[in-house]
Amino acid sequence: MFKRSFHSRDRAGKAVKASKRSFREDVKLKMQQKMESPPIGSTLTSPIITLVVGREARLFACHEDVLSLSPFFAAALKGQFYESTSKKVVLPDEEPEVFSSVLEYLYKGDYYPRLLHDKRRSTWQLEDASDGFGRGSVESTVYHNGVGGVLLKDSVIYCTADKFGLDELKRLALRKQGLQTGISVDAILRTARYAYENTPDQDAKLRAHFLALIIRSRKIFKRSGTMQNEMEIGGSKLFFDLFTAMSNHIDDIVDMTNNRSPKTI
């Protein structure tokens, strides 16, 4: 399920080489191809759908054609979540702040903070980054009512995109997550648990991101009382996957050493 070692593309905070076309343009093009009428950027004339989101029942509005870009909502508009007389969809388990980002993505192909391309450095950066190098953001975390704590926003968006069938949004959220810095240990571990609970086993990308992050920052995590408490509590596949990933990493180091000077541990 996981690679025997973690390459740079799996590591959090690693700058990613740019493609010839910007990420945002690529996403918008694919969304246009999916959308029969009207295309993004034109006058939207489809009916307005009201969405009631979260425990506080916050109201959002979205054009039906735009909302139907998501297979989840395309089905919901025909199913039990949809009140046809009032053109309303009720989503009590979603977080309003996260859902707002999803709607922003559906209309614009990105969400705040936007992913920007630095042509001079040939790297990706976050809009309004806090460290001056395109990494870290004031929008890095969000309070999740269902969990009762702070989670990494991009990870929650990734899980929400998986639920809504938005693969391009998943890819965007994962790339943004890799550019975030300065996150507390407890937020990382809480989010890692959330990621394991809200992604299928066959989708290892977000899970591998957290495994790589913990291994790369192992000096911090091994001194953390939070990490110790989380491991003692258990109850998540996260820690067995972490053990397997670290074992594979050690095996790779041993193999490299043996190739130079044959010996075993």
Accessible surface in RSA format (square Angstrom, percent):
REM  Atomic radii and reference values for relative SASA: ProtOr
REM  Chains: A
REM  Algorithm: Lee & Richards
REM  Probe-radius: 1.40
REM  Slices: 20
REM RES _ NUM      All-atoms   Total-Side   Main-Chain    Non-polar    All polar
REM                ABS   REL    ABS   REL    ABS   REL    ABS   REL    ABS   REL
RES MET A   1   124.21  64.3  40.24  26.6  83.96 199.9  49.18  41.8  75.03  99.4
RES PHE A   2    32.14  16.1   9.05   5.6  23.09  60.1  13.19   8.0  18.95  54.2
RES LYS A   3    87.06  42.5  74.22  45.5  12.84  30.6  55.10  49.6  31.96  34.0
RES ARG A   4   118.92  49.9 113.51  57.9   5.40  12.9  66.16  90.4  52.75  32.0
RES SER A   5    29.45  24.9  28.71  38.3   0.74   1.7  11.90  25.4  17.55  24.6
RES PHE A   6    19.54   9.8  11.51   7.1   8.03  20.9  11.51   7.0   8.03  23.0
RES HIS A   7    89.14  48.7  84.97  59.1   4.17  10.7  46.77  48.2  42.37  49.3
RES SER A   8    56.12  47.4  50.55  67.5   5.57  12.8  17.34  36.9  38.77  54.3
RES ARG A   9   177.29  74.4 139.47  71.1  37.82  90.1  71.45  97.6 105.85  64.1
RES ASP A  10    21.10  14.8  13.52  13.5   7.58  17.9   7.13  16.8  13.97  13.9
RES ARG A  11   103.69  43.5  96.29  49.1   7.39  17.6   6.57   9.0  97.12  58.9
RES ALA A  12     9.20   8.5   6.15   9.5   3.05   6.9   6.36   9.0   2.84   7.5
RES GLY A  13     7.22   8.9   0.00   N/A   7.22   8.9   6.61  18.1   0.61   1.4
RES LYS A  14   108.19  52.8 101.50  62.3   6.69  15.9  47.00  42.3  61.19  65.2
RES ALA A  15    34.99  32.2  21.99  33.9  13.00  29.6  22.22  31.3  12.77  33.8
RES VAL A  16    54.12  35.6  50.57  45.8   3.55   8.6  54.12  47.0   0.00   0.0
RES LYS A  17   172.12  84.0 159.85  98.1  12.27  29.2 103.56  93.2  68.56  73.0
RES ALA A  18    28.81  26.5   4.15   6.4  24.65  56.1   4.28   6.0  24.53  65.0
RES SER A  19    70.76  59.8  53.09  70.9  17.67  40.7  54.64 116.4  16.12  22.6
RES LYS A  20   222.11 108.4 176.80 108.5  45.31 107.9 128.75 115.9  93.36  99.4
RES ARG A  21   111.47  46.8 106.35  54.2   5.13  12.2  42.75  58.4  68.72  41.6
RES SER A  22    33.79  28.6  27.90  37.2   5.89  13.6  26.51  56.4   7.28  10.2
RES PHE A  23     7.36   3.7   5.26   3.3   2.11   5.5   7.36   4.5   0.00   0.0
RES ARG A  24    66.47  27.9  65.56  33.4   0.92   2.2  24.09  32.9  42.38  25.7
RES GLU A  25   100.10  57.5  94.74  71.7   5.36  12.8  35.81  69.3  64.29  52.5
RES ASP A  26    23.50  16.5  23.50  23.4   0.00   0.0   8.56  20.1  14.95  14.9
RES VAL A  27     0.00   0.0   0.00   0.0   0.00   0.0   0.00   0.0   0.00   0.0
RES LYS A  28    64.81  31.6  64.81  39.8   0.00   0.0  18.64  16.8  46.16  49.2
RES LEU A  29    68.05  37.9  65.49  46.9   2.56   6.4  67.32  47.3   0.73   2.0
RES LYS A  30    74.89  36.5  74.07  45.4   0.82   2.0  43.77  39.4  31.11  33.1
RES MET A  31     8.26   4.3   8.24   5.5   0.02   0.0   8.24   7.0   0.02   0.0
RES GLN A  32    65.87  36.8  57.46  42.0   8.41  20.0   7.43  15.8  58.44  44.3
RES GLN A  33   132.13  73.9  94.95  69.4  37.17  88.5  43.38  92.3  88.75  67.3
RES LYS A  34   119.24  58.2  89.58  55.0  29.66  70.6  71.64  64.5  47.59  50.7
RES MET A  35    12.55   6.5   3.59   2.4   8.96  21.3   6.54   5.6   6.01   8.0
RES GLU A  36   172.96  99.3 136.35 103.2  36.61  87.2  58.99 114.1 113.97  93.1
RES SER A  37    76.46  64.6  66.39  88.6  10.07  23.2  34.83  74.2  41.63  58.3
RES PRO A  38    14.76  10.8  14.39  13.1   0.38   1.4  14.76  12.2   0.00   0.0
RES PRO A  39    64.70  47.2  64.70  59.0   0.00   0.0  64.70  53.4   0.00   0.0
RES ILE A  40    22.67  12.9  11.13   8.3  11.55  27.8  12.70   9.1   9.97  27.1
RES GLY A  41    80.90  99.8   0.00   N/A  80.90  99.8  40.64 111.5  40.25  90.2
RES SER A  42    49.32  41.7  27.62  36.9  21.70  50.0  38.22  81.4  11.10  15.5
RES THR A  43   110.81  78.8  93.83  95.1  16.98  40.5  63.90  85.8  46.91  70.9
RES LEU A  44    43.45  24.2  24.51  17.5  18.94  47.6  24.51  17.2  18.94  51.0
RES THR A  45   112.86  80.3  80.11  81.2  32.75  78.1  60.58  81.4  52.28  79.0
RES SER A  46    16.84  14.2   4.67   6.2  12.17  28.0  11.62  24.7   5.23   7.3
RES PRO A  47    61.49  44.8  49.42  45.0  12.07  43.9  61.27  50.6   0.22   1.3
RES ILE A  48    85.36  48.6  73.38  54.7  11.98  28.9  73.38  52.8  11.98  32.5
RES ILE A  49     0.09   0.1   0.09   0.1   0.00   0.0   0.09   0.1   0.00   0.0
RES THR A  50    41.22  29.3  41.22  41.8   0.00   0.0  14.51  19.5  26.71  40.4
RES LEU A  51     0.00   0.0   0.00   0.0   0.00   0.0   0.00   0.0   0.00   0.0
RES VAL A  52    19.80  13.0  19.42  17.6   0.38   0.9  19.42  16.9   0.38   1.0
RES VAL A  53     0.00   0.0   0.00   0.0   0.00   0.0   0.00   0.0   0.00   0.0
RES GLY A  54     7.43   9.2   0.00   N/A   7.43   9.2   1.65   4.5   5.78  12.9
RES ARG A  55   180.71  75.9 139.86  71.3  40.84  97.2  60.91  83.2 119.80  72.6
RES GLU A  56   142.36  81.7 113.34  85.7  29.02  69.1  49.78  96.3  92.57  75.6
RES ALA A  57    52.53  48.3  41.86  64.6  10.67  24.3  41.86  58.9  10.67  28.3
RES ARG A  58   114.10  47.9 109.07  55.6   5.03  12.0  34.91  47.7  79.19  48.0
RES LEU A  59   126.70  70.6  97.93  70.1  28.77  72.3  98.00  68.8  28.70  77.2
RES PHE A  60    29.71  14.9  21.76  13.5   7.95  20.7  29.03  17.6   0.68   1.9
RES ALA A  61    65.26  60.0  43.02  66.4  22.23  50.6  43.40  61.1  21.86  57.9
RES CYS A  62     0.90   0.7   0.00   0.0   0.90   2.1   0.90   2.3   0.00   0.0
RES HIS A  63    35.92  19.6  35.92  25.0   0.00   0.0  25.10  25.9  10.82  12.6
RES GLU A  64    50.29  28.9  50.29  38.1   0.00   0.0   6.54  12.6  43.76  35.7
RES ASP A  65    44.69  31.3  39.79  39.6   4.89  11.6   3.80   8.9  40.89  40.8
RES VAL A  66     1.78   1.2   1.78   1.6   0.00   0.0   1.78   1.5   0.00   0.0
RES LEU A  67     0.00   0.0   0.00   0.0   0.00   0.0   0.00   0.0   0.00   0.0
RES SER A  68    42.54  35.9  27.97  37.3  14.57  33.6  21.12  45.0  21.42  30.0
RES LEU A  69    18.99  10.6   6.80   4.9  12.19  30.6  10.73   7.5   8.26  22.2
RES SER A  70     0.12   0.1   0.12   0.2   0.00   0.0   0.12   0.3   0.00   0.0
RES PRO A  71    80.79  58.9  69.50  63.4  11.29  41.0  75.55  62.4   5.24  32.6
RES PHE A  72    44.56  22.3  33.40  20.7  11.16  29.0  41.86  25.4   2.70   7.7
RES PHE A  73     0.56   0.3   0.56   0.3   0.00   0.0   0.56   0.3   0.00   0.0
RES ALA A  74    33.57  30.9  30.15  46.5   3.42   7.8  31.88  44.9   1.69   4.5
RES ALA A  75    65.59  60.3  52.98  81.8  12.60  28.7  60.05  84.6   5.54  14.7
RES ALA A  76     4.85   4.5   0.84   1.3   4.01   9.1   4.60   6.5   0.25   0.7
RES LEU A  77    16.19   9.0   7.11   5.1   9.08  22.8   7.11   5.0   9.08  24.4
RES LYS A  78   186.87  91.2 145.83  89.5  41.04  97.7  97.53  87.8  89.34  95.2
RES GLY A  79    36.77  45.3   0.00   N/A  36.77  45.3  28.17  77.3   8.59  19.2
RES GLN A  80   166.26  93.0 123.76  90.4  42.50 101.2  53.44 113.8 112.82  85.6
RES PHE A  81    87.75  43.9  80.50  49.9   7.25  18.9  85.67  51.9   2.08   6.0
RES TYR A  82    38.92  18.2  22.96  13.1  15.96  41.5  18.42  13.8  20.50  25.3
RES GLU A  83    81.11  46.6  74.41  56.3   6.69  15.9  35.39  68.4  45.72  37.3
RES SER A  84    77.70  65.7  63.65  84.9  14.05  32.4  34.50  73.5  43.20  60.5
RES THR A  85   140.05  99.6 100.19 101.6  39.86  95.0  86.73 116.5  53.32  80.6
RES SER A  86    55.90  47.2  32.11  42.9  23.79  54.8  41.32  88.0  14.59  20.4
RES LYS A  87    84.00  41.0  83.85  51.4   0.16   0.4  54.12  48.7  29.89  31.8
RES LYS A  88    62.64  30.6  62.64  38.4   0.00   0.0  12.46  11.2  50.17  53.4
RES VAL A  89     0.00   0.0   0.00   0.0   0.00   0.0   0.00   0.0   0.00   0.0
RES VAL A  90    51.41  33.8  49.89  45.2   1.51   3.6  49.89  43.4   1.51   4.1
RES LEU A  91     6.82   3.8   4.95   3.5   1.87   4.7   6.82   4.8   0.00   0.0
RES PRO A  92    74.30  54.1  68.70  62.6   5.60  20.4  69.69  57.5   4.61  28.7
RES ASP A  93   118.13  82.7  95.80  95.4  22.33  52.8  29.11  68.5  89.02  88.8
RES GLU A  94    17.19   9.9  14.80  11.2   2.39   5.7   2.49   4.8  14.70  12.0
RES GLU A  95    15.59   9.0  12.69   9.6   2.91   6.9   1.89   3.7  13.70  11.2
RES PRO A  96    16.39  11.9  16.39  14.9   0.00   0.0  16.39  13.5   0.00   0.0
RES GLU A  97    76.36  43.8  71.91  54.4   4.45  10.6  31.99  61.9  44.38  36.2
RES VAL A  98     2.36   1.6   2.36   2.1   0.00   0.0   2.36   2.0   0.00   0.0
RES PHE A  99     1.11   0.6   0.68   0.4   0.44   1.1   0.91   0.6   0.20   0.6
RES SER A 100    47.25  39.9  44.22  59.0   3.03   7.0   9.04  19.3  38.20  53.5
RES SER A 101     5.45   4.6   4.62   6.2   0.83   1.9   0.73   1.6   4.72   6.6
RES VAL A 102     0.19   0.1   0.19   0.2   0.00   0.0   0.19   0.2   0.00   0.0
RES LEU A 103    14.91   8.3  14.74  10.5   0.17   0.4  14.91  10.5   0.00   0.0
RES GLU A 104    48.94  28.1  41.37  31.3   7.57  18.0  20.25  39.2  28.68  23.4
RES TYR A 105     4.05   1.9   4.05   2.3   0.00   0.0   0.76   0.6   3.29   4.1
RES LEU A 106     0.63   0.4   0.63   0.5   0.00   0.0   0.63   0.4   0.00   0.0
RES TYR A 107    66.53  31.1  56.94  32.4   9.59  24.9  53.68  40.3  12.85  15.8
RES LYS A 108   106.00  51.7 103.96  63.8   2.04   4.9  59.15  53.2  46.85  49.9
RES GLY A 109     0.17   0.2   0.00   N/A   0.17   0.2   0.00   0.0   0.17   0.4
RES ASP A 110     2.48   1.7   1.77   1.8   0.71   1.7   1.30   3.1   1.18   1.2
RES TYR A 111     0.74   0.3   0.62   0.4   0.12   0.3   0.74   0.6   0.00   0.0
RES TYR A 112    72.17  33.7  71.39  40.6   0.79   2.0  58.49  44.0  13.68  16.9
RES PRO A 113     3.80   2.8   3.80   3.5   0.00   0.0   3.80   3.1   0.00   0.0
RES ARG A 114    84.39  35.4  84.39  43.0   0.00   0.0  18.41  25.2  65.99  40.0
RES LEU A 115     7.55   4.2   0.94   0.7   6.61  16.6   0.94   0.7   6.61  17.8
RES LEU A 116    70.37  39.2  68.85  49.3   1.51   3.8  70.37  49.4   0.00   0.0
RES HIS A 117    58.73  32.1  31.41  21.8  27.32  69.9  24.22  25.0  34.51  40.2
RES ASP A 118    30.56  21.4  22.75  22.6   7.81  18.5  12.82  30.2  17.74  17.7
RES LYS A 119   175.27  85.5 152.41  93.5  22.86  54.4  95.69  86.1  79.57  84.8
RES ARG A 120   197.07  82.7 157.97  80.5  39.10  93.1  84.75 115.8 112.31  68.1
RES ARG A 121    99.99  42.0  76.85  39.2  23.14  55.1  36.79  50.3  63.20  38.3
RES SER A 122    48.87  41.3  46.42  62.0   2.44   5.6  29.67  63.2  19.19  26.9
RES THR A 123    29.29  20.8  29.29  29.7   0.00   0.0  27.01  36.3   2.28   3.5
RES TRP A 124     5.76   2.3   2.84   1.4   2.92   6.9   2.61   1.4   3.15   5.1
RES GLN A 125    35.04  19.6  35.04  25.6   0.00   0.0   1.21   2.6  33.83  25.7
RES LEU A 126     4.62   2.6   0.12   0.1   4.50  11.3   0.12   0.1   4.50  12.1
RES GLU A 127    31.69  18.2  30.90  23.4   0.79   1.9   7.17  13.9  24.52  20.0
RES ASP A 128    95.03  66.6  66.01  65.7  29.03  68.6  29.36  69.1  65.67  65.5
RES ALA A 129    28.15  25.9   4.80   7.4  23.35  53.1   4.80   6.8  23.35  61.8
RES SER A 130    82.82  70.0  42.43  56.6  40.39  93.1  37.81  80.5  45.01  63.1
RES ASP A 131    59.52  41.7  36.25  36.1  23.27  55.0  35.05  82.5  24.47  24.4
RES GLY A 132    64.25  79.2   0.00   N/A  64.25  79.2  39.38 108.1  24.86  55.7
RES PHE A 133   134.43  67.3 125.03  77.4   9.40  24.5 125.04  75.8   9.39  26.9
RES GLY A 134     3.60   4.4   0.00   N/A   3.60   4.4   1.27   3.5   2.33   5.2
RES ARG A 135    70.35  29.5  70.35  35.9   0.00   0.0   6.41   8.8  63.95  38.8
RES GLY A 136     1.12   1.4   0.00   N/A   1.12   1.4   1.12   3.1   0.00   0.0
RES SER A 137    12.19  10.3   1.38   1.8  10.81  24.9   0.95   2.0  11.24  15.7
RES VAL A 138   120.76  79.5  87.29  79.0  33.47  80.7  95.37  82.9  25.39  68.9
RES GLU A 139    47.64  27.3  44.05  33.3   3.58   8.5   2.33   4.5  45.31  37.0
RES SER A 140    14.42  12.2  14.01  18.7   0.41   0.9   0.53   1.1  13.89  19.5
RES THR A 141    50.94  36.2  39.38  39.9  11.57  27.6  11.75  15.8  39.20  59.3
RES VAL A 142     7.05   4.6   1.89   1.7   5.16  12.4   7.05   6.1   0.00   0.0
RES TYR A 143   120.56  56.3 108.85  61.9  11.71  30.5  79.61  59.8  40.96  50.5
RES HIS A 144    17.26   9.4  17.26  12.0   0.00   0.0  11.57  11.9   5.70   6.6
RES ASN A 145    61.61  42.5  52.75  51.0   8.86  21.3   2.79   6.7  58.82  56.9
RES GLY A 146    52.46  64.7   0.00   N/A  52.46  64.7  19.93  54.7  32.53  72.8
RES VAL A 147    62.67  41.2  31.13  28.2  31.54  76.0  36.83  32.0  25.85  70.1
RES GLY A 148    49.39  60.9   0.00   N/A  49.39  60.9  19.06  52.3  30.33  67.9
RES GLY A 149     8.93  11.0   0.00   N/A   8.93  11.0   8.93  24.5   0.00   0.0
RES VAL A 150    58.96  38.8  57.84  52.4   1.12   2.7  57.84  50.3   1.12   3.0
RES LEU A 151     0.00   0.0   0.00   0.0   0.00   0.0   0.00   0.0   0.00   0.0
RES LEU A 152     1.76   1.0   1.76   1.3   0.00   0.0   1.76   1.2   0.00   0.0
RES LYS A 153    10.56   5.2  10.56   6.5   0.00   0.0   1.43   1.3   9.13   9.7
RES ASP A 154     4.77   3.3   4.18   4.2   0.60   1.4   0.10   0.2   4.67   4.7
RES SER A 155     0.25   0.2   0.01   0.0   0.24   0.6   0.25   0.5   0.00   0.0
RES VAL A 156     2.42   1.6   2.42   2.2   0.00   0.0   2.42   2.1   0.00   0.0
RES ILE A 157     0.01   0.0   0.01   0.0   0.00   0.0   0.01   0.0   0.00   0.0
RES TYR A 158     3.29   1.5   3.29   1.9   0.00   0.0   2.63   2.0   0.66   0.8
RES CYS A 159     6.52   4.9   2.45   2.7   4.07   9.6   2.76   7.0   3.76   4.1
RES THR A 160     9.88   7.0   6.19   6.3   3.70   8.8   4.24   5.7   5.64   8.5
RES ALA A 161     0.00   0.0   0.00   0.0   0.00   0.0   0.00   0.0   0.00   0.0
RES ASP A 162    43.96  30.8  28.60  28.5  15.36  36.3   1.05   2.5  42.91  42.8
RES LYS A 163   102.81  50.2  79.77  48.9  23.04  54.9  63.02  56.7  39.78  42.4
RES PHE A 164     0.13   0.1   0.02   0.0   0.11   0.3   0.13   0.1   0.00   0.0
RES GLY A 165    30.73  37.9   0.00   N/A  30.73  37.9  21.19  58.1   9.55  21.4
RES LEU A 166     8.39   4.7   7.42   5.3   0.97   2.4   8.39   5.9   0.00   0.0
RES ASP A 167    97.97  68.6  92.41  92.0   5.56  13.2  31.72  74.7  66.25  66.1
RES GLU A 168    25.33  14.5  24.36  18.4   0.97   2.3   6.56  12.7  18.77  15.3
RES LEU A 169     0.07   0.0   0.07   0.1   0.00   0.0   0.07   0.1   0.00   0.0
RES LYS A 170    29.81  14.5  29.81  18.3   0.00   0.0  10.10   9.1  19.71  21.0
RES ARG A 171    97.17  40.8  90.41  46.1   6.76  16.1  59.95  81.9  37.22  22.6
RES LEU A 172     0.00   0.0   0.00   0.0   0.00   0.0   0.00   0.0   0.00   0.0
RES ALA A 173     0.06   0.1   0.00   0.0   0.06   0.1   0.01   0.0   0.05   0.1
RES LEU A 174    41.49  23.1  37.75  27.0   3.75   9.4  38.30  26.9   3.19   8.6
RES ARG A 175    55.07  23.1  43.16  22.0  11.91  28.4  13.80  18.9  41.27  25.0
RES LYS A 176     1.09   0.5   1.09   0.7   0.00   0.0   1.09   1.0   0.00   0.0
RES GLN A 177     5.45   3.1   4.07   3.0   1.39   3.3   0.55   1.2   4.90   3.7
RES GLY A 178    10.79  13.3   0.00   N/A  10.79  13.3  10.79  29.6   0.00   0.0
RES LEU A 179     1.95   1.1   1.95   1.4   0.00   0.0   1.95   1.4   0.00   0.0
RES GLN A 180    11.93   6.7   1.89   1.4  10.04  23.9   0.73   1.6  11.20   8.5
RES THR A 181    61.03  43.4  45.45  46.1  15.58  37.1  40.77  54.8  20.27  30.6
RES GLY A 182    85.21 105.1   0.00   N/A  85.21 105.1  43.96 120.6  41.24  92.4
RES ILE A 183    34.32  19.5  13.13   9.8  21.20  51.1  15.36  11.1  18.96  51.5
RES SER A 184    61.17  51.7  45.89  61.2  15.27  35.2  47.88 102.0  13.28  18.6
RES VAL A 185    29.71  19.6  25.59  23.2   4.13   9.9  25.59  22.2   4.13  11.2
RES ASP A 186    57.44  40.2  54.13  53.9   3.31   7.8  17.23  40.6  40.21  40.1
RES ALA A 187     4.60   4.2   4.60   7.1   0.00   0.0   4.60   6.5   0.00   0.0
RES ILE A 188    11.77   6.7  11.77   8.8   0.00   0.0  11.77   8.5   0.00   0.0
RES LEU A 189     1.15   0.6   1.13   0.8   0.01   0.0   1.13   0.8   0.01   0.0
RES ARG A 190    69.66  29.2  67.03  34.2   2.63   6.3  18.75  25.6  50.91  30.9
RES THR A 191     0.00   0.0   0.00   0.0   0.00   0.0   0.00   0.0   0.00   0.0
RES ALA A 192     0.00   0.0   0.00   0.0   0.00   0.0   0.00   0.0   0.00   0.0
RES ARG A 193    39.73  16.7  39.57  20.2   0.16   0.4  24.39  33.3  15.34   9.3
RES TYR A 194    25.39  11.9  23.25  13.2   2.14   5.6  10.84   8.1  14.55  17.9
RES ALA A 195     0.01   0.0   0.01   0.0   0.00   0.0   0.01   0.0   0.00   0.0
RES TYR A 196    18.69   8.7   6.73   3.8  11.96  31.1   7.00   5.3  11.69  14.4
RES GLU A 197   132.19  75.9  94.80  71.7  37.39  89.0  44.24  85.6  87.94  71.8
RES ASN A 198    62.22  42.9  45.04  43.5  17.18  41.4  12.45  30.0  49.77  48.1
RES THR A 199    10.20   7.3   0.09   0.1  10.11  24.1   2.53   3.4   7.66  11.6
RES PRO A 200    49.93  36.4  37.55  34.2  12.38  45.0  49.19  40.6   0.74   4.6
RES ASP A 201    78.65  55.1  73.32  73.0   5.33  12.6  22.85  53.8  55.80  55.6
RES GLN A 202   157.08  87.8 119.59  87.4  37.49  89.3  67.90 144.5  89.18  67.6
RES ASP A 203    16.89  11.8  11.73  11.7   5.16  12.2  13.07  30.8   3.82   3.8
RES ALA A 204    18.69  17.2  15.99  24.7   2.70   6.1  16.07  22.6   2.62   6.9
RES LYS A 205   141.28  68.9 131.73  80.8   9.54  22.7  82.99  74.7  58.28  62.1
RES LEU A 206     0.69   0.4   0.68   0.5   0.01   0.0   0.68   0.5   0.01   0.0
RES ARG A 207     5.10   2.1   5.10   2.6   0.00   0.0   0.00   0.0   5.10   3.1
RES ALA A 208    10.91  10.0  10.91  16.8   0.00   0.0  10.91  15.4   0.00   0.0
RES HIS A 209    10.94   6.0   9.62   6.7   1.32   3.4   3.84   4.0   7.10   8.3
RES PHE A 210     0.09   0.0   0.09   0.1   0.00   0.0   0.09   0.1   0.00   0.0
RES LEU A 211     0.00   0.0   0.00   0.0   0.00   0.0   0.00   0.0   0.00   0.0
RES ALA A 212     2.49   2.3   0.43   0.7   2.06   4.7   1.06   1.5   1.43   3.8
RES LEU A 213    23.17  12.9  23.17  16.6   0.00   0.0  23.17  16.3   0.00   0.0
RES ILE A 214     4.77   2.7   4.77   3.6   0.00   0.0   4.77   3.4   0.00   0.0
RES ILE A 215    10.62   6.0  10.53   7.8   0.09   0.2  10.62   7.6   0.00   0.0
RES ARG A 216   107.43  45.1  81.27  41.4  26.16  62.3  36.56  50.0  70.86  42.9
RES SER A 217    27.69  23.4  20.92  27.9   6.77  15.6  10.85  23.1  16.84  23.6
RES ARG A 218   114.36  48.0 113.30  57.8   1.06   2.5  29.69  40.6  84.67  51.3
RES LYS A 219   139.67  68.1 139.22  85.4   0.46   1.1  81.70  73.5  57.97  61.7
RES ILE A 220    95.49  54.3  92.60  69.0   2.89   7.0  92.91  66.9   2.58   7.0
RES PHE A 221     6.64   3.3   6.14   3.8   0.50   1.3   6.14   3.7   0.50   1.4
RES LYS A 222   157.98  77.1 118.08  72.5  39.89  95.0  76.03  68.4  81.95  87.3
RES ARG A 223   175.32  73.6 138.31  70.5  37.01  88.1  71.90  98.3 103.42  62.7
RES SER A 224    19.68  16.6   7.63  10.2  12.05  27.8  12.79  27.2   6.89   9.7
RES GLY A 225    44.84  55.3   0.00   N/A  44.84  55.3  33.92  93.1  10.92  24.5
RES THR A 226    48.32  34.4  43.20  43.8   5.12  12.2  15.07  20.2  33.25  50.3
RES MET A 227    14.00   7.3  14.00   9.3   0.00   0.0  14.00  11.9   0.00   0.0
RES GLN A 228   107.96  60.4 102.35  74.8   5.61  13.4  29.60  63.0  78.36  59.4
RES ASN A 229    84.18  58.1  83.30  80.5   0.88   2.1  17.64  42.5  66.54  64.3
RES GLU A 230    31.99  18.4  31.99  24.2   0.00   0.0   0.44   0.9  31.55  25.8
RES MET A 231   102.56  53.1  82.86  54.8  19.71  46.9  64.66  55.0  37.90  50.2
RES GLU A 232   124.19  71.3  87.37  66.1  36.82  87.7  48.68  94.2  75.51  61.6
RES ILE A 233   127.89  72.8  98.21  73.2  29.68  71.5 104.65  75.4  23.24  63.1
RES GLY A 234    17.71  21.8   0.00   N/A  17.71  21.8  16.78  46.1   0.93   2.1
RES GLY A 235    88.68 109.4   0.00   N/A  88.68 109.4  43.53 119.5  45.15 101.1
RES SER A 236    27.34  23.1   5.78   7.7  21.57  49.7  13.21  28.1  14.13  19.8
RES LYS A 237    93.52  45.6  78.94  48.4  14.58  34.7  64.04  57.6  29.48  31.4
RES LEU A 238     0.63   0.3   0.63   0.4   0.00   0.0   0.63   0.4   0.00   0.0
RES PHE A 239    25.07  12.5  19.55  12.1   5.52  14.4  19.97  12.1   5.10  14.6
RES PHE A 240   132.45  66.3 125.65  77.8   6.80  17.7 130.41  79.1   2.04   5.8
RES ASP A 241     6.70   4.7   6.67   6.6   0.03   0.1   0.02   0.1   6.68   6.7
RES LEU A 242     8.69   4.8   8.69   6.2   0.00   0.0   8.69   6.1   0.00   0.0
RES PHE A 243   133.02  66.5 127.71  79.1   5.31  13.8 132.55  80.4   0.47   1.3
RES THR A 244    44.49  31.6  42.90  43.5   1.59   3.8  41.90  56.3   2.59   3.9
RES ALA A 245     1.37   1.3   0.00   0.0   1.37   3.1   0.34   0.5   1.02   2.7
RES MET A 246    67.00  34.7  66.25  43.8   0.74   1.8  48.69  41.4  18.30  24.3
RES SER A 247    36.96  31.2  33.18  44.3   3.78   8.7  26.85  57.2  10.11  14.2
RES ASN A 248    25.12  17.3  25.12  24.3   0.00   0.0   0.00   0.0  25.12  24.3
RES HIS A 249    54.39  29.7  54.39  37.8   0.00   0.0  42.26  43.6  12.13  14.1
RES ILE A 250    93.79  53.4  93.79  69.9   0.00   0.0  93.79  67.5   0.00   0.0
RES ASP A 251    63.28  44.3  62.18  61.9   1.10   2.6   9.40  22.1  53.87  53.7
RES ASP A 252    28.14  19.7  25.57  25.4   2.57   6.1  17.03  40.1  11.11  11.1
RES ILE A 253    90.30  51.4  89.95  67.0   0.34   0.8  90.19  64.9   0.10   0.3
RES VAL A 254    27.40  18.0  25.30  22.9   2.10   5.1  27.40  23.8   0.00   0.0
RES ASP A 255    73.04  51.2  71.10  70.8   1.94   4.6  23.91  56.3  49.13  49.0
RES MET A 256   105.41  54.6 102.84  68.1   2.57   6.1  79.82  67.9  25.59  33.9
RES THR A 257    47.56  33.8  47.19  47.8   0.37   0.9  31.15  41.8  16.41  24.8
RES ASN A 258    36.13  24.9  31.12  30.1   5.01  12.1  15.16  36.5  20.97  20.3
RES ASN A 259   128.49  88.6  92.54  89.4  35.95  86.6  27.25  65.6 101.24  97.9
RES ARG A 260   190.17  79.8 153.04  78.0  37.13  88.4  64.73  88.5 125.44  76.0
RES SER A 261    60.33  51.0  58.62  78.2   1.70   3.9  29.20  62.2  31.13  43.6
RES PRO A 262   121.65  88.7  98.34  89.6  23.31  84.7  99.33  82.0  22.32 138.7
RES LYS A 263   125.30  61.1 111.12  68.2  14.19  33.8  68.15  61.3  57.15  60.9
RES THR A 264   122.47  87.1  94.71  96.0  27.76  66.2  63.81  85.7  58.66  88.7
RES ILE A 265   178.66 101.7 113.62  84.6  65.04 156.8 141.00 101.5  37.66 102.2
END  Absolute sums over single chains surface
CHAIN  1 A    14087.7      11200.5       2887.1       7610.0       6477.6
END  Absolute sums over all chains
TOTAL         14087.7      11200.5       2887.1       7610.0       6477.6
